[in-house]
Amino acid sequence: PSAALGAANSAQLAVACDGSDVLAVWLDRRNSPRGDLFGNRSANGAMSWLAADLGVATESDSKVEPKVAFGGSSGSNKRVYLVYGRYTSGGRRDIYFRRSLDGGASWQSPLRLNSQSNDSLFPRLAVDPGASADRVVACWEEINTSGVIQPNVRCNISTDSGQSFSSDVRVNATAGNAILPEIAIDSSYVYVVWQQGAAITVARASLGSTPLSFNNETTLSVQPGKEPQIAADGGGRVLVVWEDLRTPLSAIRASRSTNSGATWPADGLRVDNDVVDGDSVDPVVAYRPGGRAFIAWADTSRGAHDIYLNSSADGGGSWG
């Protein structure tokens, strides 16, 4: 819903929904060469949008990789949260946070989340909504370039609807080689999955710990994999899906925990039951209310990339 159609490049779209309220935020080049974040919102399920875009983050440095999520509400005013990367004058990226208390119509001043002076990228965001206050968790990949390059996953939490954040902590127990984090949350835990070398690794932290303290780190498969995704159903089930690389043609595998990430089955289950061989890539995962799980991915079994979907009535324990 850009107000200047065709006038500038727009990319990296992030969308959040809460009932009929929809908020879209994206990287916009209308002030090129600087990249800014603009947004638009709908109050009727995306049937119509504001006539003019909203300037979400337009400070002088370039911004990238927005992620947005709704929280709870104070009367008719819904709380919305945003994380993004912001380039410094030296070319390093920092992770910044903003919040809106009016559904995205206006945004408060930015807050830097990363405490380390290292390049920080790939921000992710999860919110546990509350009636009066939300718990907001952000994670990102940090690259320590002093000496040997060591990427790590870092995370922090706000328990006061984004007014302040705890000190950030390293998620991966062994330093280095941890990339591409994804995050999910329920009312008790935050779950982070990442690629540790060629393995898929997951850990959890209680939302009652400030700063966060991650434990139950588990390697889901010793076989090579990449691009993990994660979802939680709010009832103790947590589902991780990834692109499995143990054979020349990639496949989609998933692993489900039924006890809030305390334990995980070894190696998971294959989800893409292709009759014709092809590469299965770029998986995404979601739960719907009631616990049914869905995984979608791109597949080349019949030539060009098609989109496939599989669902699980028992929340990821078995697949069709």
C-alpha positions in Angstrom: 0.0 0.0 0.0 2.8 2.5 -0.8 1.5 6.0 -1.5 4.2 6.5 -4.1 3.7 3.5 -6.4 6.6 3.0 -8.7 8.5 6.0 -7.4 11.0 4.1 -5.2 12.1 0.5 -4.4 10.4 -1.1 -1.5 11.5 -4.4 0.0 11.7 -6.5 3.2 8.0 -6.4 4.0 6.9 -7.3 7.6 3.3 -7.7 8.5 1.5 -8.2 11.8 -2.2 -8.8 12.5 -4.5 -8.6 15.5 -8.0 -9.4 14.7 -9.1 -7.0 11.9 -6.1 -4.7 12.5 -3.2 -5.1 10.1 0.1 -3.3 10.1 2.7 -3.5 7.3 6.2 -2.1 7.6 8.9 -2.2 4.9 12.2 -0.9 3.8 11.7 2.1 1.5 14.1 3.9 -0.8 12.1 7.1 -1.4 14.8 9.0 0.4 17.6 7.2 -1.5 20.4 6.5 -1.0 19.2 6.2 2.6 16.9 3.3 3.4 14.0 4.2 5.7 11.1 2.3 7.3 7.6 3.2 6.2 4.3 1.6 7.1 0.6 1.5 6.5 -2.3 0.1 8.5 -5.7 -1.2 8.0 -8.6 -1.5 10.5 -10.8 -3.8 8.4 -8.7 -6.8 7.6 -6.7 -5.3 4.8 -9.8 -4.3 2.8 -8.6 -0.7 2.8 -5.5 1.2 3.8 -4.5 4.7 4.8 -4.2 7.1 1.9 -0.7 8.2 3.0 2.1 6.0 4.3 3.4 6.4 7.8 7.0 7.3 8.5 8.1 4.7 11.0 11.9 5.1 11.2 13.3 8.0 9.1 16.4 9.0 11.1 19.6 9.8 9.1 21.2 6.3 9.1 19.9 3.6 6.8 17.5 1.0 8.3 17.0 -2.6 7.3 15.3 -5.9 8.2 12.1 -4.7 10.1 10.0 -7.1 12.2 6.8 -6.1 13.7 4.3 -7.6 16.3 1.2 -6.5 18.1 0.9 -6.7 21.9 -2.0 -6.0 24.2 -4.2 -2.9 24.3 -5.1 -0.1 26.6 -8.7 0.6 25.8 -8.9 1.1 22.0 -5.2 1.8 21.7 -3.2 -1.2 20.7 0.5 -1.6 21.5 2.8 -2.4 18.6 6.5 -3.2 18.6 9.2 -3.0 16.0 12.8 -4.2 15.8 15.2 -3.4 12.9 18.8 -3.1 11.9 20.4 0.4 11.6 23.7 1.2 10.0 26.2 3.3 11.9 28.6 5.8 10.3 31.3 3.0 10.3 29.1 0.6 8.4 28.4 -1.6 11.5 24.7 -2.5 12.1 23.1 -2.1 15.5 19.7 -3.5 16.6 17.0 -0.9 17.4 13.6 -1.1 18.9 10.6 1.2 18.7 7.1 1.0 20.1 3.7 2.5 19.3 0.9 2.9 21.8 -1.7 3.8 19.2 -1.7 0.9 16.8 1.1 2.2 14.6 -0.1 5.7 14.0 2.9 7.2 15.8 6.2 5.8 17.1 8.3 6.6 20.1 12.0 7.3 20.1 14.3 4.4 19.1 16.1 2.3 21.7 19.3 0.4 21.0 19.2 -3.2 22.1 22.7 -4.6 21.4 25.3 -3.9 24.0 28.2 -5.2 22.1 30.2 -3.1 19.6 29.9 -5.8 16.9 28.0 -6.1 13.7 24.4 -7.1 14.6 21.9 -8.4 12.1 18.9 -10.6 11.4 16.7 -9.2 14.2 13.6 -11.2 15.4 10.8 -10.3 17.7 8.2 -12.1 19.8 5.5 -10.8 22.2 3.6 -12.4 25.1 0.6 -10.0 25.3 -0.8 -8.9 28.7 -3.8 -6.9 29.8 -1.7 -4.1 31.3 1.8 -5.0 30.2 3.5 -7.1 27.5 6.6 -9.2 27.6 8.7 -8.4 24.5 11.7 -10.5 23.5 14.1 -9.7 20.7 17.0 -11.8 19.4 19.6 -11.3 16.7 22.8 -12.6 15.2 26.0 -10.8 16.3 29.3 -11.2 14.5 32.5 -10.7 16.5 35.1 -9.7 13.9 38.0 -9.2 16.3 40.4 -12.0 15.5 38.5 -15.1 14.4 35.0 -14.3 13.1 32.6 -15.7 15.6 28.8 -15.3 15.0 26.6 -15.7 18.1 22.9 -15.4 18.8 22.0 -12.8 21.5 18.6 -12.1 23.1 17.0 -9.7 25.6 13.6 -9.1 27.2 11.3 -6.3 28.3 8.7 -7.0 30.9 7.2 -3.5 30.8 5.9 -3.3 27.2 9.1 -2.1 25.7 9.8 0.8 28.1 13.1 -0.8 29.0 15.1 -4.0 28.3 17.3 -6.3 30.3 20.9 -6.7 29.4 21.3 -8.9 26.3 22.7 -12.4 26.7 24.3 -15.0 24.5 21.9 -17.8 23.6 24.3 -20.5 22.2 26.2 -22.2 25.0 29.3 -22.7 22.9 30.6 -19.4 21.5 30.8 -19.0 17.7 29.3 -20.5 14.6 25.6 -19.7 15.6 23.6 -18.0 12.8 20.1 -17.3 11.6 18.0 -17.3 14.8 14.2 -17.6 14.8 12.0 -17.1 17.9 8.7 -18.2 19.3 7.0 -17.5 22.6 4.2 -18.6 24.9 3.1 -17.5 28.4 5.9 -19.3 30.1 9.0 -19.6 27.8 10.7 -18.0 24.9 12.2 -20.5 22.4 15.1 -19.8 20.0 16.2 -22.0 17.2 19.4 -21.4 15.1 21.9 -23.0 12.8 24.9 -24.1 14.8 27.5 -24.9 12.1 25.5 -27.4 9.9 23.3 -28.6 12.8 19.9 -27.3 13.9 19.9 -26.3 17.6 17.1 -25.0 19.9 17.0 -23.7 23.5 14.5 -22.1 25.8 14.4 -19.5 28.6 11.8 -18.9 31.2 10.0 -15.5 30.8 10.4 -15.2 34.6 14.2 -14.8 34.4 15.6 -11.3 33.9 18.0 -11.2 32.2 17.0 -14.3 30.2 18.8 -17.5 31.1 18.7 -20.2 28.3 18.8 -23.9 29.0 17.7 -27.2 27.6 19.9 -26.6 24.5 19.3 -29.5 22.1 20.7 -30.4 18.7 17.7 -31.6 16.8 19.6 -33.5 14.1 23.3 -34.3 13.6 22.6 -34.3 9.9 23.3 -31.0 8.0 20.4 -28.6 7.8 19.6 -24.9 7.4 16.9 -22.2 7.6 15.1 -23.4 10.7 11.7 -21.9 11.7 9.8 -22.3 14.9 6.3 -22.0 16.3 4.6 -22.6 19.7 0.9 -23.3 20.3 0.6 -21.9 23.8 -0.2 -25.3 25.3 3.3 -26.8 25.6 3.8 -27.9 22.1 6.7 -26.3 20.1 7.5 -27.2 16.5 10.7 -26.7 14.6 11.0 -27.2 10.9 14.1 -26.9 8.7 15.6 -27.7 5.3 17.4 -31.0 5.6 20.6 -31.5 3.5 21.6 -35.1 4.2 20.9 -36.1 0.6 21.8 -34.3 -2.7 18.1 -33.2 -2.9 17.0 -31.1 0.1 14.0 -32.2 2.1 11.8 -30.7 4.9 12.0 -32.2 8.4 10.2 -31.2 11.6 10.6 -32.0 15.3 8.0 -31.4 18.0 8.4 -31.0 21.7 5.3 -31.7 23.8 6.7 -30.4 27.1 7.6 -26.8 26.4 11.0 -27.6 24.9 12.3 -29.7 27.8 12.9 -32.7 25.5 12.8 -33.3 21.8 12.6 -36.4 19.6 15.8 -37.4 17.8 16.0 -36.3 14.1 12.4 -35.4 13.7 10.1 -36.5 10.8 10.1 -35.9 7.1 7.3 -33.6 6.1 7.6 -33.4 2.3 6.5 -36.8 1.0 7.4 -36.2 -2.7 6.4 -38.8 -5.2 8.8 -37.2 -7.7 12.3 -36.2 -6.5 13.0 -32.5 -6.2 14.4 -29.9 -3.9 12.2 -28.8 -1.0 13.3 -25.4 0.4 12.3 -22.3 2.4 9.9 -23.9 5.0 7.6 -21.8 7.2 5.5 -23.1 10.1 2.5 -22.0 12.1 -0.1 -23.2 14.6 -3.7 -22.3 14.5 -6.0 -22.1 17.6 -6.8 -25.7 18.6 -3.3 -27.0 17.9 -3.4 -28.0 14.2 0.1 -27.3 12.7 0.9 -26.2 9.2 4.1 -26.3 7.2 4.6 -24.8 3.8 7.6 -24.8 1.5 8.8 -24.3 -2.1 9.3 -27.5 -4.1 10.9 -28.3 -7.5 9.5 -31.8 -7.9 7.7 -30.9 -11.1 10.2 -28.4 -12.5 9.8 -24.8 -11.5 9.2 -23.9 -7.8 5.7 -24.7 -6.6 4.3 -24.1 -3.1 3.3 -27.1 -1.1 1.5 -27.4 2.3 1.2 -30.2 4.8 -0.8 -30.2 8.0 -0.8 -32.1 11.2 -4.0 -32.7 13.3 -1.9 -33.6 16.4 0.3 -30.5 16.4 3.3 -32.0 14.6 3.4 -35.6 15.9 2.4 -37.0 12.5 2.1 -35.6 9.0 0.0 -36.6 5.9 
